[in-house]
Amino acid sequence: MRAQQEPGAGPGGPRKEESALDFSLYYITPEKNSGERSDREVVEAAIAGGATVIQLRKKEMTTRRLLELGQALRELTRRRGVPLIINDRVDLALALEADGVHLGEEDLPPALARKILGPGKIIGRTVRTVEQAREAQREGADYLGAGAVFPTGSKHDTRIIGLEGLRAICRAVNLPVVGIAGISAGNARQVIEAGAAGVAVISSLAFAPDVKQAAAALAKEISAGKRRWKGDEPV
């Protein structure tokens, strides 16, 4: 299930559109949810509102608990036809038969992860610079998570690349790029207009009073940004 893309054009420069996988609204699970809602409930509501990819990310959770949660999310995402990506853990991605893995800067290189997972899995890579983006593409990554685009409370001491940094990365590679960090319905359209194939969010959905409604609002802004790229909406 490797993403395929075709170059296009738009106000942010050359654009890559994915056809095999929709990265538009990429939800990442938080370390802790708000209130009494479980991760499964939040993910289900996020998908109902328009989330197109789910990433299981729980760095502080034990492997046993992570496996149990992953099994619940695997069943849900498979039933709803949404890819499940595992953060960092190539071993858990294999054990859960997940659709792929997302690798950070300190994780396995994409080429080694590919040897373990095989050709049919999705491999993402976090990048902050054009050089890192080009290296990840050479190593066989299927998509990139680029950021932090905006300041965020989810990660501390994070370098902000801004919309210009995101735009430069999108122009430099022939891969779908997902903007990460500090993204909400209020700025998601800007991220898409900078050339991103989608946005990755945590707090905007995990801590929303109505997750489904929040996801729908994000999906609406993402769609508006993509219409502008296609020339269906005035610049």
C-alpha atoms as an extended CHARMM CRD file, in Angstrom:
* protein
*
       235  EXT
         1         1  MET       CA              0.0000000000        0.0000000000        0.0000000000  PROA      1               0.0000000000
         2         2  ARG       CA              2.6780000000        2.5040000000       -0.9420000000  PROA      2               0.0000000000
         3         3  ALA       CA              1.5060000000        6.0010000000       -1.7900000000  PROA      3               0.0000000000
         4         4  GLN       CA              1.6330000000        7.1220000000       -5.3910000000  PROA      4               0.0000000000
         5         5  GLN       CA              1.6780000000       10.7790000000       -6.3680000000  PROA      5               0.0000000000
         6         6  GLU       CA              1.6360000000       13.0020000000       -9.3960000000  PROA      6               0.0000000000
         7         7  PRO       CA              3.1790000000       16.4580000000       -9.6020000000  PROA      7               0.0000000000
         8         8  GLY       CA              0.9190000000       19.4530000000      -10.0280000000  PROA      8               0.0000000000
         9         9  ALA       CA              1.0390000000       23.1740000000       -9.3690000000  PROA      9               0.0000000000
        10        10  GLY       CA             -0.4010000000       25.6990000000       -6.9470000000  PROA      10              0.0000000000
        11        11  PRO       CA              0.3280000000       28.8890000000       -5.0270000000  PROA      11              0.0000000000
        12        12  GLY       CA              2.9350000000       27.1500000000       -2.8860000000  PROA      12              0.0000000000
        13        13  GLY       CA              4.8970000000       25.6600000000       -5.7690000000  PROA      13              0.0000000000
        14        14  PRO       CA              4.9560000000       22.1000000000       -7.1640000000  PROA      14              0.0000000000
        15        15  ARG       CA              2.4820000000       19.8070000000       -5.4680000000  PROA      15              0.0000000000
        16        16  LYS       CA              2.3720000000       16.0340000000       -5.0530000000  PROA      16              0.0000000000
        17        17  GLU       CA             -1.0610000000       14.4390000000       -4.8480000000  PROA      17              0.0000000000
        18        18  GLU       CA             -1.3620000000       10.9700000000       -3.3320000000  PROA      18              0.0000000000
        19        19  SER       CA             -3.7590000000        8.5390000000       -4.9950000000  PROA      19              0.0000000000
        20        20  ALA       CA             -3.2700000000        5.2860000000       -3.1190000000  PROA      20              0.0000000000
        21        21  LEU       CA             -3.5330000000        6.8180000000        0.3600000000  PROA      21              0.0000000000
        22        22  ASP       CA             -5.3300000000        9.8980000000        1.6150000000  PROA      22              0.0000000000
        23        23  PHE       CA             -3.2150000000       11.7760000000        4.1780000000  PROA      23              0.0000000000
        24        24  SER       CA             -5.6530000000       14.6860000000        4.4680000000  PROA      24              0.0000000000
        25        25  LEU       CA             -6.5240000000       14.3690000000        8.1640000000  PROA      25              0.0000000000
        26        26  TYR       CA             -3.9630000000       12.3650000000       10.1010000000  PROA      26              0.0000000000
        27        27  TYR       CA             -4.8660000000       11.8110000000       13.7580000000  PROA      27              0.0000000000
        28        28  ILE       CA             -2.1840000000       10.9090000000       16.3170000000  PROA      28              0.0000000000
        29        29  THR       CA             -3.1950000000        9.5330000000       19.7070000000  PROA      29              0.0000000000
        30        30  PRO       CA             -2.0710000000       11.5840000000       22.7380000000  PROA      30              0.0000000000
        31        31  GLU       CA             -0.2660000000       10.2460000000       25.8010000000  PROA      31              0.0000000000
        32        32  LYS       CA             -3.3620000000       10.9690000000       27.8820000000  PROA      32              0.0000000000
        33        33  ASN       CA             -6.9120000000       11.7050000000       26.7990000000  PROA      33              0.0000000000
        34        34  SER       CA             -9.1960000000       14.2740000000       28.3540000000  PROA      34              0.0000000000
        35        35  GLY       CA            -12.1500000000       13.2070000000       30.4740000000  PROA      35              0.0000000000
        36        36  GLU       CA            -13.3540000000        9.6230000000       30.4910000000  PROA      36              0.0000000000
        37        37  ARG       CA            -13.1790000000        8.9370000000       26.7640000000  PROA      37              0.0000000000
        38        38  SER       CA            -10.9990000000        6.0360000000       25.7180000000  PROA      38              0.0000000000
        39        39  ASP       CA             -8.5520000000        6.1700000000       22.8260000000  PROA      39              0.0000000000
        40        40  ARG       CA            -10.8200000000        3.8320000000       20.9050000000  PROA      40              0.0000000000
        41        41  GLU       CA            -13.8130000000        6.1370000000       21.3750000000  PROA      41              0.0000000000
        42        42  VAL       CA            -11.8330000000        9.1660000000       20.2550000000  PROA      42              0.0000000000
        43        43  VAL       CA            -10.4540000000        7.3650000000       17.2020000000  PROA      43              0.0000000000
        44        44  GLU       CA            -13.9040000000        6.1300000000       16.2320000000  PROA      44              0.0000000000
        45        45  ALA       CA            -15.3300000000        9.6540000000       16.4750000000  PROA      45              0.0000000000
        46        46  ALA       CA            -12.3740000000       11.1000000000       14.5910000000  PROA      46              0.0000000000
        47        47  ILE       CA            -12.9130000000        8.6630000000       11.7160000000  PROA      47              0.0000000000
        48        48  ALA       CA            -16.6390000000        9.4280000000       11.7040000000  PROA      48              0.0000000000
        49        49  GLY       CA            -15.7570000000       13.1190000000       11.3320000000  PROA      49              0.0000000000
        50        50  GLY       CA            -13.3230000000       12.6080000000        8.4870000000  PROA      50              0.0000000000
        51        51  ALA       CA             -9.9480000000       11.3670000000        9.7960000000  PROA      51              0.0000000000
        52        52  THR       CA             -8.1920000000        9.4800000000        6.9880000000  PROA      52              0.0000000000
        53        53  VAL       CA             -5.1480000000        8.0360000000        8.8150000000  PROA      53              0.0000000000
        54        54  ILE       CA             -4.6710000000        7.0040000000       12.4530000000  PROA      54              0.0000000000
        55        55  GLN       CA             -1.3050000000        6.8310000000       14.1880000000  PROA      55              0.0000000000
        56        56  LEU       CA             -0.9130000000        4.9770000000       17.4760000000  PROA      56              0.0000000000
        57        57  ARG       CA              1.6430000000        6.8980000000       19.5180000000  PROA      57              0.0000000000
        58        58  LYS       CA              2.0210000000        6.1530000000       23.2490000000  PROA      58              0.0000000000
        59        59  LYS       CA              5.6590000000        6.5460000000       24.2440000000  PROA      59              0.0000000000
        60        60  GLU       CA              4.9610000000        6.1370000000       27.9620000000  PROA      60              0.0000000000
        61        61  MET       CA              2.7280000000        3.0600000000       27.6900000000  PROA      61              0.0000000000
        62        62  THR       CA              4.0460000000       -0.4370000000       28.4160000000  PROA      62              0.0000000000
        63        63  THR       CA              4.4470000000       -2.8040000000       25.4930000000  PROA      63              0.0000000000
        64        64  ARG       CA              1.6920000000       -5.0980000000       26.7880000000  PROA      64              0.0000000000
        65        65  ARG       CA             -0.8260000000       -2.2650000000       27.1240000000  PROA      65              0.0000000000
        66        66  LEU       CA              0.2530000000       -0.8090000000       23.7910000000  PROA      66              0.0000000000
        67        67  LEU       CA             -0.3510000000       -4.1660000000       22.1460000000  PROA      67              0.0000000000
        68        68  GLU       CA             -3.8410000000       -4.4090000000       23.6620000000  PROA      68              0.0000000000
        69        69  LEU       CA             -4.7490000000       -0.8970000000       22.5400000000  PROA      69              0.0000000000
        70        70  GLY       CA             -3.2480000000       -1.5500000000       19.1290000000  PROA      70              0.0000000000
        71        71  GLN       CA             -5.3940000000       -4.6590000000       18.6970000000  PROA      71              0.0000000000
        72        72  ALA       CA             -8.5430000000       -2.6670000000       19.4730000000  PROA      72              0.0000000000
        73        73  LEU       CA             -7.5800000000        0.0940000000       17.0530000000  PROA      73              0.0000000000
        74        74  ARG       CA             -6.5280000000       -2.4050000000       14.3700000000  PROA      74              0.0000000000
        75        75  GLU       CA             -9.9720000000       -4.0040000000       14.4650000000  PROA      75              0.0000000000
        76        76  LEU       CA            -11.6740000000       -0.6060000000       14.2870000000  PROA      76              0.0000000000
        77        77  THR       CA             -9.5370000000        0.9000000000       11.5330000000  PROA      77              0.0000000000
        78        78  ARG       CA             -9.7020000000       -2.2390000000        9.4140000000  PROA      78              0.0000000000
        79        79  ARG       CA            -13.4860000000       -2.2420000000        9.6720000000  PROA      79              0.0000000000
        80        80  ARG       CA            -13.6670000000        1.4420000000        8.7280000000  PROA      80              0.0000000000
        81        81  GLY       CA            -11.1040000000        1.1640000000        5.9350000000  PROA      81              0.0000000000
        82        82  VAL       CA             -8.6370000000        3.6250000000        7.4880000000  PROA      82              0.0000000000
        83        83  PRO       CA             -4.8790000000        2.9000000000        7.6790000000  PROA      83              0.0000000000
        84        84  LEU       CA             -3.3080000000        2.3430000000       11.1040000000  PROA      84              0.0000000000
        85        85  ILE       CA              0.2720000000        3.5560000000       11.4890000000  PROA      85              0.0000000000
        86        86  ILE       CA              2.4120000000        2.6690000000       14.5340000000  PROA      86              0.0000000000
        87        87  ASN       CA              4.8120000000        5.2720000000       15.8840000000  PROA      87              0.0000000000
        88        88  ASP       CA              8.4550000000        4.1220000000       16.1850000000  PROA      88              0.0000000000
        89        89  ARG       CA              7.7930000000        0.4430000000       16.9370000000  PROA      89              0.0000000000
        90        90  VAL       CA              8.4930000000       -1.6930000000       13.9000000000  PROA      90              0.0000000000
        91        91  ASP       CA              8.0310000000       -4.8170000000       16.0300000000  PROA      91              0.0000000000
        92        92  LEU       CA              4.5210000000       -3.8000000000       17.0820000000  PROA      92              0.0000000000
        93        93  ALA       CA              3.6180000000       -2.8270000000       13.5420000000  PROA      93              0.0000000000
        94        94  LEU       CA              4.4720000000       -6.3820000000       12.5080000000  PROA      94              0.0000000000
        95        95  ALA       CA              2.7060000000       -7.9920000000       15.4530000000  PROA      95              0.0000000000
        96        96  LEU       CA             -0.4760000000       -5.9930000000       14.8640000000  PROA      96              0.0000000000
        97        97  GLU       CA             -0.3790000000       -6.3520000000       11.0740000000  PROA      97              0.0000000000
        98        98  ALA       CA             -0.6370000000       -2.5660000000       10.9470000000  PROA      98              0.0000000000
        99        99  ASP       CA             -0.4990000000       -0.7130000000        7.6590000000  PROA      99              0.0000000000
       100       100  GLY       CA              2.8300000000        0.8710000000        8.4540000000  PROA      100             0.0000000000
       101       101  VAL       CA              5.1540000000        2.6870000000       10.8170000000  PROA      101             0.0000000000
       102       102  HSD       CA              6.1830000000        6.2880000000       11.4160000000  PROA      102             0.0000000000
       103       103  LEU       CA              9.8400000000        6.8630000000       12.2520000000  PROA      103             0.0000000000
       104       104  GLY       CA             11.3810000000        9.7690000000       14.1360000000  PROA      104             0.0000000000
       105       105  GLU       CA             14.8450000000       11.2150000000       13.7040000000  PROA      105             0.0000000000
       106       106  GLU       CA             16.3290000000        8.8060000000       16.2700000000  PROA      106             0.0000000000
       107       107  ASP       CA             14.5610000000        5.6930000000       14.9670000000  PROA      107             0.0000000000
       108       108  LEU       CA             15.5530000000        3.1310000000       12.3450000000  PROA      108             0.0000000000
       109       109  PRO       CA             16.3210000000        4.5380000000        8.8930000000  PROA      109             0.0000000000
       110       110  PRO       CA             13.4830000000        3.8980000000        6.4150000000  PROA      110             0.0000000000
       111       111  ALA       CA             15.6460000000        1.5100000000        4.3640000000  PROA      111             0.0000000000
       112       112  LEU       CA             16.1890000000       -0.8070000000        7.3420000000  PROA      112             0.0000000000
       113       113  ALA       CA             12.5390000000       -0.6030000000        8.3740000000  PROA      113             0.0000000000
       114       114  ARG       CA             11.6220000000       -1.6000000000        4.8240000000  PROA      114             0.0000000000
       115       115  LYS       CA             13.7920000000       -4.7340000000        5.0710000000  PROA      115             0.0000000000
       116       116  ILE       CA             11.8700000000       -5.7740000000        8.1720000000  PROA      116             0.0000000000
       117       117  LEU       CA              8.3490000000       -4.7650000000        7.1210000000  PROA      117             0.0000000000
       118       118  GLY       CA              8.5020000000       -5.6410000000        3.4370000000  PROA      118             0.0000000000
       119       119  PRO       CA              7.4320000000       -3.7270000000        0.3240000000  PROA      119             0.0000000000
       120       120  GLY       CA              3.7220000000       -3.5410000000        1.0760000000  PROA      120             0.0000000000
       121       121  LYS       CA              3.8620000000       -1.3920000000        4.2040000000  PROA      121             0.0000000000
       122       122  ILE       CA              3.7460000000        2.3900000000        4.5690000000  PROA      122             0.0000000000
       123       123  ILE       CA              6.8130000000        4.0720000000        6.0600000000  PROA      123             0.0000000000
       124       124  GLY       CA              6.7450000000        7.6740000000        7.2170000000  PROA      124             0.0000000000
       125       125  ARG       CA              9.5800000000        9.8440000000        8.4640000000  PROA      125             0.0000000000
       126       126  THR       CA              9.6560000000       12.9960000000       10.5800000000  PROA      126             0.0000000000
       127       127  VAL       CA             11.7610000000       15.7730000000        9.0470000000  PROA      127             0.0000000000
       128       128  ARG       CA             12.5750000000       19.3880000000        9.8350000000  PROA      128             0.0000000000
       129       129  THR       CA             14.8180000000       20.3990000000        6.9550000000  PROA      129             0.0000000000
       130       130  VAL       CA             15.0530000000       20.0420000000        3.1940000000  PROA      130             0.0000000000
       131       131  GLU       CA             18.2030000000       17.9480000000        3.6310000000  PROA      131             0.0000000000
       132       132  GLN       CA             16.4370000000       15.5010000000        5.9500000000  PROA      132             0.0000000000
       133       133  ALA       CA             13.4870000000       15.3250000000        3.5630000000  PROA      133             0.0000000000
       134       134  ARG       CA             15.6800000000       14.4700000000        0.5960000000  PROA      134             0.0000000000
       135       135  GLU       CA             17.5490000000       11.8580000000        2.6100000000  PROA      135             0.0000000000
       136       136  ALA       CA             14.2860000000       10.2380000000        3.7320000000  PROA      136             0.0000000000
       137       137  GLN       CA             13.1140000000       10.0980000000        0.1240000000  PROA      137             0.0000000000
       138       138  ARG       CA             16.3820000000        8.4470000000       -0.9510000000  PROA      138             0.0000000000
       139       139  GLU       CA             15.9750000000        5.8900000000        1.8420000000  PROA      139             0.0000000000
       140       140  GLY       CA             12.5480000000        4.8790000000        0.5860000000  PROA      140             0.0000000000
       141       141  ALA       CA             10.0790000000        6.6980000000        2.8440000000  PROA      141             0.0000000000
       142       142  ASP       CA              6.5190000000        6.7980000000        1.4950000000  PROA      142             0.0000000000
       143       143  TYR       CA              5.5430000000       10.0830000000        3.1250000000  PROA      143             0.0000000000
       144       144  LEU       CA              7.0160000000       12.7490000000        5.3960000000  PROA      144             0.0000000000
       145       145  GLY       CA              5.7750000000       14.4420000000        8.5480000000  PROA      145             0.0000000000
       146       146  ALA       CA              7.2290000000       17.9600000000        8.4980000000  PROA      146             0.0000000000
       147       147  GLY       CA              7.3010000000       20.3600000000       11.4220000000  PROA      147             0.0000000000
       148       148  ALA       CA              6.8220000000       21.8120000000       13.8240000000  PROA      148             0.0000000000
       149       149  VAL       CA              4.8160000000       24.1270000000       11.5850000000  PROA      149             0.0000000000
       150       150  PHE       CA              3.4130000000       26.0980000000       14.5340000000  PROA      150             0.0000000000
       151       151  PRO       CA              4.1320000000       26.1820000000       18.2860000000  PROA      151             0.0000000000
       152       152  THR       CA              2.5140000000       23.3080000000       20.1510000000  PROA      152             0.0000000000
       153       153  GLY       CA              2.0150000000       22.1000000000       23.7040000000  PROA      153             0.0000000000
       154       154  SER       CA              2.3460000000       18.4480000000       22.6590000000  PROA      154             0.0000000000
       155       155  LYS       CA              6.1400000000       18.6690000000       22.3570000000  PROA      155             0.0000000000
       156       156  HSD       CA              8.5420000000       20.9130000000       24.2190000000  PROA      156             0.0000000000
       157       157  ASP       CA             11.7620000000       22.4550000000       22.8560000000  PROA      157             0.0000000000
       158       158  THR       CA             10.5580000000       21.8340000000       19.3200000000  PROA      158             0.0000000000
       159       159  ARG       CA             12.0960000000       23.7870000000       16.4720000000  PROA      159             0.0000000000
       160       160  ILE       CA              9.4760000000       25.7740000000       14.5500000000  PROA      160             0.0000000000
       161       161  ILE       CA              9.9360000000       25.6110000000       10.7730000000  PROA      161             0.0000000000
       162       162  GLY       CA              6.8790000000       27.7230000000        9.9660000000  PROA      162             0.0000000000
       163       163  LEU       CA              4.9070000000       27.7360000000        6.7490000000  PROA      163             0.0000000000
       164       164  GLU       CA              7.9660000000       28.7510000000        4.7320000000  PROA      164             0.0000000000
       165       165  GLY       CA              9.9670000000       25.8000000000        6.0360000000  PROA      165             0.0000000000
       166       166  LEU       CA              7.0640000000       23.5010000000        5.2220000000  PROA      166             0.0000000000
       167       167  ARG       CA              6.7600000000       24.9940000000        1.7400000000  PROA      167             0.0000000000
       168       168  ALA       CA             10.4660000000       24.4450000000        1.0800000000  PROA      168             0.0000000000
       169       169  ILE       CA             10.2180000000       20.7830000000        2.0840000000  PROA      169             0.0000000000
       170       170  CYS       CA              7.1460000000       20.2270000000       -0.0800000000  PROA      170             0.0000000000
       171       171  ARG       CA              8.9750000000       21.7030000000       -3.0680000000  PROA      171             0.0000000000
       172       172  ALA       CA             12.1140000000       19.6240000000       -2.4790000000  PROA      172             0.0000000000
       173       173  VAL       CA             10.6590000000       16.1020000000       -2.6100000000  PROA      173             0.0000000000
       174       174  ASN       CA              8.3280000000       13.9750000000       -4.6820000000  PROA      174             0.0000000000
       175       175  LEU       CA              6.5210000000       12.5380000000       -1.6590000000  PROA      175             0.0000000000
       176       176  PRO       CA              3.3130000000       13.4300000000        0.1730000000  PROA      176             0.0000000000
       177       177  VAL       CA              4.1580000000       15.7600000000        3.0790000000  PROA      177             0.0000000000
       178       178  VAL       CA              1.9930000000       16.0460000000        6.1910000000  PROA      178             0.0000000000
       179       179  GLY       CA              2.2900000000       19.2190000000        8.2460000000  PROA      179             0.0000000000
       180       180  ILE       CA              2.6150000000       18.5640000000       11.9760000000  PROA      180             0.0000000000
       181       181  ALA       CA              2.3340000000       20.5380000000       15.2290000000  PROA      181             0.0000000000
       182       182  GLY       CA              0.0620000000       23.3240000000       16.3540000000  PROA      182             0.0000000000
       183       183  ILE       CA             -2.5150000000       22.7430000000       13.6220000000  PROA      183             0.0000000000
       184       184  SER       CA             -6.2150000000       23.4770000000       14.1050000000  PROA      184             0.0000000000
       185       185  ALA       CA             -9.2430000000       24.3340000000       11.9970000000  PROA      185             0.0000000000
       186       186  GLY       CA             -8.0530000000       27.9350000000       12.1760000000  PROA      186             0.0000000000
       187       187  ASN       CA             -4.8050000000       27.3390000000       10.2920000000  PROA      187             0.0000000000
       188       188  ALA       CA             -5.2020000000       23.9740000000        8.5160000000  PROA      188             0.0000000000
       189       189  ARG       CA             -6.0140000000       25.6500000000        5.2130000000  PROA      189             0.0000000000
       190       190  GLN       CA             -2.7070000000       27.5490000000        5.3020000000  PROA      190             0.0000000000
       191       191  VAL       CA             -0.8260000000       24.2850000000        5.7590000000  PROA      191             0.0000000000
       192       192  ILE       CA             -2.4960000000       22.7480000000        2.7040000000  PROA      192             0.0000000000
       193       193  GLU       CA             -1.9320000000       25.9020000000        0.6670000000  PROA      193             0.0000000000
       194       194  ALA       CA              1.7830000000       25.6690000000        1.5290000000  PROA      194             0.0000000000
       195       195  GLY       CA              1.8560000000       22.3950000000       -0.4110000000  PROA      195             0.0000000000
       196       196  ALA       CA              1.1170000000       19.7460000000        2.2300000000  PROA      196             0.0000000000
       197       197  ALA       CA             -0.9350000000       16.6830000000        1.3500000000  PROA      197             0.0000000000
       198       198  GLY       CA             -2.5360000000       16.7940000000        4.7950000000  PROA      198             0.0000000000
       199       199  VAL       CA             -2.2970000000       17.8240000000        8.4200000000  PROA      199             0.0000000000
       200       200  ALA       CA             -1.4360000000       15.7800000000       11.5010000000  PROA      200             0.0000000000
       201       201  VAL       CA             -3.1930000000       16.6930000000       14.7460000000  PROA      201             0.0000000000
       202       202  ILE       CA             -3.3250000000       15.5480000000       18.3460000000  PROA      202             0.0000000000
       203       203  SER       CA             -4.8770000000       18.1090000000       20.6890000000  PROA      203             0.0000000000
       204       204  SER       CA             -7.2920000000       19.5370000000       18.1200000000  PROA      204             0.0000000000
       205       205  LEU       CA             -9.1970000000       16.2600000000       18.2020000000  PROA      205             0.0000000000
       206       206  ALA       CA             -8.1480000000       14.4480000000       21.3790000000  PROA      206             0.0000000000
       207       207  PHE       CA             -9.2480000000       17.2820000000       23.6700000000  PROA      207             0.0000000000
       208       208  ALA       CA            -12.1770000000       18.6050000000       21.6450000000  PROA      208             0.0000000000
       209       209  PRO       CA            -15.5830000000       18.5860000000       23.4120000000  PROA      209             0.0000000000
       210       210  ASP       CA            -17.0870000000       16.9830000000       20.2980000000  PROA      210             0.0000000000
       211       211  VAL       CA            -14.4330000000       14.9730000000       18.4400000000  PROA      211             0.0000000000
       212       212  LYS       CA            -16.5580000000       14.1620000000       15.4090000000  PROA      212             0.0000000000
       213       213  GLN       CA            -17.5480000000       17.7940000000       14.9690000000  PROA      213             0.0000000000
       214       214  ALA       CA            -13.9390000000       18.9660000000       15.3790000000  PROA      214             0.0000000000
       215       215  ALA       CA            -12.7460000000       16.4550000000       12.7810000000  PROA      215             0.0000000000
       216       216  ALA       CA            -15.4480000000       17.5760000000       10.3640000000  PROA      216             0.0000000000
       217       217  ALA       CA            -14.4000000000       21.2150000000       10.8070000000  PROA      217             0.0000000000
       218       218  LEU       CA            -10.7770000000       20.3220000000       10.0800000000  PROA      218             0.0000000000
       219       219  ALA       CA            -11.7700000000       18.2240000000        7.0690000000  PROA      219             0.0000000000
       220       220  LYS       CA            -13.7670000000       21.1640000000        5.7050000000  PROA      220             0.0000000000
       221       221  GLU       CA            -10.7760000000       23.5160000000        5.9120000000  PROA      221             0.0000000000
       222       222  ILE       CA             -8.4640000000       20.9280000000        4.3600000000  PROA      222             0.0000000000
       223       223  SER       CA            -10.8650000000       20.4440000000        1.4580000000  PROA      223             0.0000000000
       224       224  ALA       CA            -11.0740000000       24.2050000000        0.9620000000  PROA      224             0.0000000000
       225       225  GLY       CA             -7.2780000000       24.3960000000        0.7920000000  PROA      225             0.0000000000
       226       226  LYS       CA             -7.1350000000       21.6260000000       -1.7860000000  PROA      226             0.0000000000
       227       227  ARG       CA             -9.8500000000       23.2660000000       -3.9030000000  PROA      227             0.0000000000
       228       228  ARG       CA             -7.7210000000       26.3920000000       -4.0040000000  PROA      228             0.0000000000
       229       229  TRP       CA             -4.7890000000       24.3520000000       -5.3010000000  PROA      229             0.0000000000
       230       230  LYS       CA             -6.9520000000       22.9440000000       -8.0550000000  PROA      230             0.0000000000
       231       231  GLY       CA             -8.1600000000       26.3880000000       -9.0750000000  PROA      231             0.0000000000
       232       232  ASP       CA            -11.7620000000       25.7890000000       -8.0170000000  PROA      232             0.0000000000
       233       233  GLU       CA            -11.5980000000       28.5930000000       -5.4570000000  PROA      233             0.0000000000
       234       234  PRO       CA            -10.3100000000       32.1540000000       -6.0020000000  PROA      234             0.0000000000
       235       235  VAL       CA             -6.8220000000       32.8780000000       -4.6220000000  PROA      235             0.0000000000
